[in-house]
Amino acid sequence: MRQSALGLNEDIADQDHFVRFYEQDDLLLTEVSEFLECALHAGGTALLIATSEHTTKLTSPLQRLHRDSVKKQQSGRLITLDAEQTLAKFLVDGWPDRDQFNISVGQFVAEAAASGGPVHAFGEMVALLCAEGKFDAAVHLESLWNELSSQHSFRLFCAYPTRLFASGDHTHTFQRVCSAHSHILPSEHISAHANPQELRLLLATWEQKALALEAEIARRQRAQDQLQDMLRERGELLTQLRDASRAKDGFLAMLGHELRNPLAPIVTALQLMRMRGDTGTEREQAVIQRQVDHLVQLIADLLDISKVARGKIELKKEWIPIADVLTKAVEMASPLFEQRSHRLTVDAQEQLYVNGDGVRLAQIVSNLLSNAARYTPIGGEIHLVARRDAWEHVVISVRDNGIGIAANMVPKIFDLFFQGERSEGGLGIGLALVKSFVELHGGAASVHSDGLGRGSEFTVRIPVAANDASKAPNPRTEITLNVAQSSAKTGLKIVIVDDNIDAAETLAHFLSSSGHEVQVVNSPTAAMSLRTFLPDLAILDIGLPVMDGYELMAQLQQKIEWSNCVFVALTGYGQDLDRERSKVAGFREHFVKPIDPRALLSFTSEIVAAKKTA
């Protein structure tokens, strides 16, 4: 066999099984062609088991060479087989079967060896298996070839593209493939004609690359380890943050409860003073009322911002006239206007409706009005405007002539807890709630100010639901109650169970003044011991010691004498989950401290009416 350009020569023994790792098809095919030509020139057999692409390129010159050998009365023979089709004949469940291999391939080798002359075989079936990721099957097929070579004399030329072993994960498989061959021919980078100096330089270069690669692998492994540590720390931090968030939510709920508890007797006592016509302390009563209202709003804001952060806000949408929203908002903010002697003007376009949550919409406008009042000097002017724009939005704006906003503060003005240099009290929550509630309605909030001392204008845009008043629901009938009417129509027997003595006593005085017969007990045990006073209505504090309101109600309901009693919950917890729990437990109503006297009287009137129709 003559010297080839790539390294094949006569030193390779007749029964050699060698492998070439290659990158360029053209150079490989040149070498394969030379290898097979040797057999044909010597009157032997050339067995080509290649892919259809390689077979097409090799067949024509080999067939021409075969015809020439026939003319010269040489016995050379060319056998071509499709690698994919031949491989399929002896694969059983993806694994080369020995018997089927001997039938599909071995018979050609045996016949060629028996016919005389050298037998040169080229095969690509192992490369096809590796390309499919079946490396173990490829190595097994190489062993079947080796078994065949122990029975028949032939040379076998195998070829693998170097890209099949490009990953470090393939190093072991590469070594197994090399071990299955008697000669290993590296890629065409090493020429047969390379002098020793070129080979030494190439070897040194590859050694350096190998060392650099190992160092890079080690560096990446360290980076991977650091990343895993960071991810683990991040997971631990997220867990801590979630725990802290849950603890914060629990704290806010508890804070709301604890703050509402002392507010309840204050509000009820204030209502009693007004009912008794105590005119000597009207100014003090007004001060108390304003401060209580402010504290109640702060508590509500704290709980709302907690729900916003957890995505727990659910809008209760209905058809709302914007005029009703503005009226409610002005009513909520009016104590602050009166305190600071502001002049408020309201300009609202008529027949303007949105499909939204009336409570949250009023809260949005009220927060804007309260913000304007805080940052506008005494005697200042505030303008509230509602109109419809050309883009089908209801636009509500609150403009003041107050202290204005510095340009660097404008982008942060709606951020939670942000107050900047404008701080006039508060928690920095109101505007953050405005932005959140407006966005929940599908709208947007913005602010404009010409700078410090030049006032500001806050604007919210909410999509219009309809402009047709006929589609709006019927106006709700306002419930107007006064003590004289209530006294004439009511007469329930009511028991109040609350361990807050002041709260229970003031609520009892209020209900008694409204015409009801009231019994106060301050513990679950005392409530369980009632014998002669059998109530129509039981108002149970949820946060009772020893036995909470839920358990107390469950035990009282088991007593036959309490079978006709209506139970209502009284608590400082007012979130949706708390209301749902009390409803599921069987409470008819859920009142949040400080209790709204009008709402309570309205409820007692319903109980009275139900008793009359029973």
Disulfide bonds with the S-S distance in Angstrom:
none
